[in-house]
Amino acid sequence: MNTVLPVAPEYVQHIARYVPGKPTEELARELHLDPATIVKLASNENPRGASPRVLAAIAAAAAEVTRYPDGYGFRLKEALARRLGVDQAQLVLGNGSNDILELATQAFLRPGETTVYSQHAFAVYPLATQARGGRGIEVPARDLGHDLPAMRAAILPDTRVVFVANPNNPTGTFISPPALEAFIDSVPREVLVVLDEAYNEYLEPADRADSVGWIARYPHLAVCRSFSKAYGLAALRIGYGVMHASVADMFNRVRQPFNVNSFAQAAAVAALEDVGYVDESRALNRAGLAQLYSGLAALGVAYVPSHGNFLLVRVGDAQRVNHSLLTQGVIVRPVANYGLPEYLRVSVGLPEENERFLRALEVALAC
């Protein structure tokens, strides 16, 4: 019996699936380890977990579990608009900030048109481009970070979206606000600049760009942020974009109805109110980076100073070192798929988790 299957477009067939960080349970099954002994430093999560205020909000939202979520997201948009000083019409909610990145290409990219992004930048940029039948222009990095003049030069007449990550994942590199604003100003107004600030809350306040404020001057700018990192809501998948109201209207036309669930919306509102939790998380991260810098220096291991909650570590034979770490119950993130085969990305954990990684790395390097 012949089976005829639907034929996907060629550009979809050639997409390499995004591979997330290895879950603790998966490693425990593979190597017969006790899950309680495994340290996961692979996905840039907040090691503190969600704040008590957030957990209470999630529990309260359970009473309405039989109801569809607010498809507009009024309470969360109200809270964001108040915090950011923007109109609700400028906000787009997403199933994680990843959703906002996808919506940018869905709303503005036609098959055959181009996007521009940096080498060693977030893997979703080329994936979102390819899923729409677009063509990605990857610009070689400079010192593992964005080469903004080269990215500007790479923009073509058919370029519709430019992705910029600040700080950048997985390298942890950072673009100063003046350089970033000058770049945005140089981009043609018919090209959407998507500024991915998923790790913005880990920056010291003095280092942060007034990116939301820039939107009034640069209506072709869309700022994308996440509740998955510093706010500790990764499991709930909640992010948002801030942009000119006319651009937000296009995003919302292609956004799925009810794309953000009720638990995520309630948790995000509570997380925004818990300013102290984010401040404490940033301080813990700063101390964790210092701990890792010191430990890696003692081991003679090179790393890239980071502006996020992760660290790019150069270990040489990353595949071998990663395997040794896994056998010791420590999960980090290989980044060969980012063109960095000699590196591992390590999330900043609690002090004891960072120490566990350093001890395991010493063993792995001696093998």
Secondary structure, DSSP 8 states (H G I E B T S, - for coil): ---------HHHHT---------HHHHHHHHT--GGG-EE-SS---TT-S-HHHHHHHHHHGGGTTS---SS-HHHHHHHHHHHT--GGGEEEESSHHHHHHHHHHHH--TT-EEEEETTS-THHHHHHHHTT-EEEEE--BTTB--HHHHHHH--TTEEEEEEESS-TTT-----HHHHHHHHHHS-TTSEEEEE-TTGGGS-GGG---HHHHTTT-TTEEEEEESSSTT--GGG--EEEEE-HHHHHHHHHHS-TT-S-HHHHHHHHHHHH-HHHHHHHHHHHHHHHHHHHHHHHHHT-EEE--SSSEEEEE-SSHHHHHHHHHHTTEE-EE-GGGT-TTEEEEE---HHHHHHHHHHHHHHHH-
